[in-house]
Amino acid sequence: MLNEFKKFILKGNVVDLSTGVIIGAAFGGIVTGFTKGVVEPLLAMLGGNPEVGLKIGPFDLGIIISAIISFLITAAVVFFVIVKPANKLMSLMKKEEEAAPSAPPADIVLLTEIRDLLKK
C-alpha cells in the first residue's frame, strides 16, 4: 500500500495539480486585491454601496445577490485582465513557432548530400 501511495504522489499529474492549486490560491489574492482596490471603488463612485440588502422574513437574499455580483465582477476581471491577454500571447507564440521552419531530420540531410555528390 505504501508503494502505491508513492506512485500516486510522484505522478506528474498530481504534482502539476498541486502546483496549480497553490498558484491559484496565491493568484486569488491578486484578483481580490484588484477587485476590492480598483473595481469596487469605481462601482461605488458610479452607484453607491456595492452591498445589497434584501431581507424576506428570516432570510437575507442580499447576501446571495452580493455574492453573485462579486463572483461576476471577479470572473470579469480574471477574463479581461488575465485570460484574454494570455490567450493573445499564446496565439502569438504559436504563430512564431509555426513560422519558424524546422530543420529536416538528419537522415534527410544525409540523403540530400549523397544525392548532390552523385550528381557531380
C-alpha positions as CSV (number, residue, x, y, z in Angstrom):
1,M,0.0,0.0,0.0
2,L,2.9,2.4,0.7
3,N,4.4,1.7,-2.7
4,E,1.0,2.6,-4.4
5,F,0.9,5.8,-2.4
6,K,4.4,6.7,-3.5
7,K,3.5,6.1,-7.1
8,F,0.3,8.2,-6.7
9,I,2.2,11.1,-5.1
10,L,5.0,11.1,-7.7
11,K,2.8,11.1,-10.7
12,G,3.3,14.1,-12.9
13,N,-0.4,15.0,-12.8
14,V,-0.6,15.1,-9.0
15,V,2.4,17.5,-8.9
16,D,1.0,19.7,-11.6
17,L,-2.4,19.8,-10.0
18,S,-1.0,20.7,-6.6
19,T,1.2,23.4,-8.1
20,G,-1.8,24.8,-9.9
21,V,-3.8,24.9,-6.7
22,I,-1.1,26.7,-4.8
23,I,-0.5,29.2,-7.6
24,G,-4.3,29.6,-7.9
25,A,-4.7,30.4,-4.3
26,A,-1.9,32.9,-4.4
27,F,-3.3,34.4,-7.5
28,G,-6.7,34.7,-5.8
29,G,-5.2,37.3,-3.5
30,I,-4.1,39.4,-6.5
31,V,-7.6,39.2,-8.1
32,T,-9.3,40.0,-4.8
33,G,-6.9,43.0,-4.3
34,F,-7.6,44.3,-7.8
35,T,-11.3,43.9,-7.4
36,K,-11.5,45.5,-3.9
37,G,-8.9,48.2,-4.7
38,V,-9.9,49.2,-8.2
39,V,-13.2,47.8,-9.4
40,E,-15.4,48.2,-6.3
41,P,-14.3,51.9,-5.7
42,L,-15.2,52.6,-9.4
43,L,-18.6,51.0,-8.8
44,A,-19.1,52.9,-5.6
45,M,-18.4,56.2,-7.5
46,L,-21.0,55.2,-10.1
47,G,-23.7,53.8,-8.0
48,G,-23.1,53.8,-4.2
49,N,-22.8,50.9,-1.9
50,P,-21.9,47.5,-3.5
51,E,-23.5,45.6,-0.7
52,V,-27.2,44.6,-1.4
53,G,-29.6,44.2,1.5
54,L,-32.8,42.3,0.8
55,K,-34.5,40.5,3.7
56,I,-37.5,38.4,3.2
57,G,-38.6,37.2,6.6
58,P,-35.7,35.5,8.3
59,F,-33.8,35.1,5.0
60,D,-31.3,37.6,3.7
61,L,-31.2,37.2,-0.1
62,G,-29.0,40.3,-0.3
63,I,-26.0,38.1,0.8
64,I,-26.6,35.8,-2.1
65,I,-27.1,38.6,-4.6
66,S,-23.9,40.3,-3.3
67,A,-22.0,37.0,-3.7
68,I,-23.3,36.6,-7.2
69,I,-22.3,40.2,-8.2
70,S,-18.9,39.7,-6.5
71,F,-18.4,36.5,-8.4
72,L,-19.3,38.1,-11.7
73,I,-17.0,41.0,-11.1
74,T,-14.1,38.7,-10.2
75,A,-14.8,36.5,-13.2
76,A,-14.8,39.6,-15.5
77,V,-11.6,40.8,-14.0
78,V,-9.9,37.4,-14.5
79,F,-11.2,37.1,-18.0
80,F,-10.3,40.6,-19.3
81,V,-7.1,41.2,-17.3
82,I,-5.6,37.7,-17.4
83,V,-7.3,35.2,-19.8
84,K,-7.6,37.5,-22.9
85,P,-4.0,38.8,-22.7
86,A,-2.7,35.3,-22.0
87,N,-4.6,33.8,-25.0
88,K,-3.3,36.6,-27.2
89,L,0.3,35.9,-26.1
90,M,-0.2,32.2,-26.6
91,S,-1.5,32.7,-30.1
92,L,1.4,35.0,-31.0
93,M,3.9,32.4,-29.6
94,K,2.1,29.7,-31.6
95,K,2.4,31.7,-34.8
96,E,6.1,32.3,-34.2
97,E,6.6,28.5,-33.8
98,E,4.7,27.7,-36.9
99,A,6.5,30.4,-38.9
100,A,10.0,29.1,-37.9
101,P,10.8,26.2,-40.3
102,S,12.0,23.2,-38.6
103,A,15.3,21.7,-39.6
104,P,15.0,18.5,-41.7
105,P,15.9,15.3,-40.0
106,A,19.5,14.1,-40.1
107,D,18.8,11.2,-42.4
108,I,17.1,13.5,-45.0
109,V,20.1,15.9,-44.8
110,L,22.5,13.0,-45.3
111,L,20.5,11.6,-48.3
112,T,20.4,15.1,-49.8
113,E,24.2,15.4,-49.5
114,I,24.6,11.9,-51.1
115,R,22.3,12.9,-54.0
116,D,24.2,16.1,-54.6
117,L,27.5,14.3,-54.6
118,L,26.2,11.7,-57.1
119,K,25.0,14.5,-59.4
120,K,28.6,15.8,-59.5
